[in-house]
Amino acid sequence: AMHRMFTDAARNHTIHAAAETALHEFAQRPLLTIFGQLGDYFGFQRQWRRHHPDALQVTVRRGLHFPMCDNPVVVANQLHNWHHDSHSLRGER
């Protein structure tokens, strides 16, 4: 049932249009995306890159839909480093 749901959602133009609109909201902000290698069913990683070429994109090897469960250490370290670096670049603490 889960596979049918994702297949239907992947074909749903309303979902894709909503994602496109949301992507524009982040265009001027620092952005980190973390996806599981096997869990980007809708191709969002590619869409984020198109709209935000400076985004840091992390792929959790062999990860699925919840990469923070597949490799919590990698996700935590990436979040920590990205947050520190993005604030340092803007001169914030």
C-alpha positions as a Markdown table, in Angstrom:
| # | Residue | x | y | z |
|---|---|---|---|---|
| 1 | Ala | 0.0 | 0.0 | 0.0 |
| 2 | Met | 2.8 | 2.4 | 0.8 |
| 3 | His | 4.4 | 2.0 | -2.6 |
| 4 | Arg | 1.1 | 2.7 | -4.3 |
| 5 | Met | 0.7 | 5.8 | -2.2 |
| 6 | Phe | 4.1 | 7.1 | -3.2 |
| 7 | Thr | 3.6 | 6.3 | -6.8 |
| 8 | Asp | 0.3 | 8.2 | -6.8 |
| 9 | Ala | 1.9 | 11.1 | -5.1 |
| 10 | Ala | 4.8 | 11.2 | -7.5 |
| 11 | Arg | 2.3 | 11.7 | -10.3 |
| 12 | Asn | 0.3 | 14.3 | -8.5 |
| 13 | His | 0.8 | 17.7 | -10.1 |
| 14 | Thr | -0.6 | 19.5 | -7.1 |
| 15 | Ile | 2.1 | 18.2 | -4.9 |
| 16 | His | 4.8 | 19.2 | -7.4 |
| 17 | Ala | 3.4 | 22.7 | -7.8 |
| 18 | Ala | 3.3 | 23.2 | -4.0 |
| 19 | Ala | 6.9 | 22.1 | -3.8 |
| 20 | Glu | 7.9 | 24.5 | -6.5 |
| 21 | Thr | 6.2 | 27.4 | -4.6 |
| 22 | Ala | 7.9 | 26.4 | -1.3 |
| 23 | Leu | 11.3 | 26.2 | -3.0 |
| 24 | His | 11.2 | 29.9 | -3.9 |
| 25 | Glu | 10.7 | 30.8 | -0.2 |
| 26 | Phe | 14.2 | 29.5 | 0.5 |
| 27 | Ala | 16.1 | 31.1 | -2.4 |
| 28 | Gln | 17.9 | 33.7 | -0.4 |
| 29 | Arg | 18.5 | 31.7 | 2.8 |
| 30 | Pro | 21.3 | 29.3 | 3.7 |
| 31 | Leu | 20.0 | 25.9 | 3.0 |
| 32 | Leu | 21.0 | 22.3 | 4.1 |
| 33 | Thr | 19.1 | 19.3 | 2.7 |
| 34 | Ile | 19.6 | 15.8 | 4.0 |
| 35 | Phe | 18.1 | 12.9 | 2.2 |
| 36 | Gly | 18.5 | 9.2 | 2.4 |
| 37 | Gln | 20.2 | 7.7 | -0.7 |
| 38 | Leu | 17.1 | 5.5 | -1.3 |
| 39 | Gly | 14.5 | 7.8 | 0.1 |
| 40 | Asp | 14.1 | 10.8 | -2.3 |
| 41 | Tyr | 11.1 | 9.4 | -4.0 |
| 42 | Phe | 10.0 | 12.7 | -5.5 |
| 43 | Gly | 13.4 | 14.0 | -6.7 |
| 44 | Phe | 13.3 | 16.9 | -4.3 |
| 45 | Gln | 17.1 | 16.9 | -3.9 |
| 46 | Arg | 17.4 | 17.8 | -7.6 |
| 47 | Gln | 14.7 | 20.4 | -7.3 |
| 48 | Trp | 16.3 | 22.1 | -4.3 |
| 49 | Arg | 19.6 | 22.3 | -6.2 |
| 50 | Arg | 18.0 | 23.9 | -9.2 |
| 51 | His | 16.4 | 26.6 | -7.1 |
| 52 | His | 19.2 | 27.0 | -4.6 |
| 53 | Pro | 22.6 | 26.2 | -6.2 |
| 54 | Asp | 24.5 | 27.1 | -3.1 |
| 55 | Ala | 22.7 | 24.6 | -0.9 |
| 56 | Leu | 24.7 | 22.1 | 1.0 |
| 57 | Gln | 23.2 | 18.7 | 0.1 |
| 58 | Val | 24.0 | 15.6 | 2.1 |
| 59 | Thr | 23.0 | 12.1 | 1.1 |
| 60 | Val | 23.0 | 9.5 | 3.8 |
| 61 | Arg | 24.4 | 6.3 | 2.3 |
| 62 | Arg | 21.8 | 3.6 | 2.1 |
| 63 | Gly | 19.4 | 5.8 | 4.0 |
| 64 | Leu | 15.7 | 5.7 | 3.3 |
| 65 | His | 12.9 | 8.2 | 4.1 |
| 66 | Phe | 14.2 | 9.1 | 7.6 |
| 67 | Pro | 18.0 | 9.6 | 7.3 |
| 68 | Met | 18.2 | 10.7 | 10.9 |
| 69 | Cys | 17.2 | 7.2 | 12.0 |
| 70 | Asp | 19.5 | 5.5 | 9.4 |
| 71 | Asn | 22.6 | 7.4 | 10.5 |
| 72 | Pro | 21.9 | 9.9 | 13.4 |
| 73 | Val | 25.6 | 10.7 | 13.9 |
| 74 | Val | 26.1 | 11.9 | 10.3 |
| 75 | Val | 22.9 | 13.9 | 10.4 |
| 76 | Ala | 23.7 | 15.5 | 13.8 |
| 77 | Asn | 27.2 | 16.4 | 12.7 |
| 78 | Gln | 26.0 | 17.9 | 9.4 |
| 79 | Leu | 23.4 | 20.0 | 11.2 |
| 80 | His | 25.8 | 21.2 | 13.8 |
| 81 | Asn | 28.5 | 22.1 | 11.3 |
| 82 | Trp | 26.1 | 23.8 | 8.8 |
| 83 | His | 24.5 | 25.9 | 11.6 |
| 84 | His | 27.9 | 27.0 | 12.9 |
| 85 | Asp | 29.2 | 27.8 | 9.4 |
| 86 | Ser | 26.0 | 29.6 | 8.1 |
| 87 | His | 26.0 | 31.8 | 11.2 |
| 88 | Ser | 29.8 | 32.5 | 10.9 |
| 89 | Leu | 29.4 | 33.6 | 7.3 |
| 90 | Arg | 26.7 | 36.1 | 8.4 |
| 91 | Gly | 28.8 | 37.3 | 11.3 |
| 92 | Glu | 26.4 | 36.0 | 13.9 |
| 93 | Arg | 27.1 | 34.0 | 17.1 |
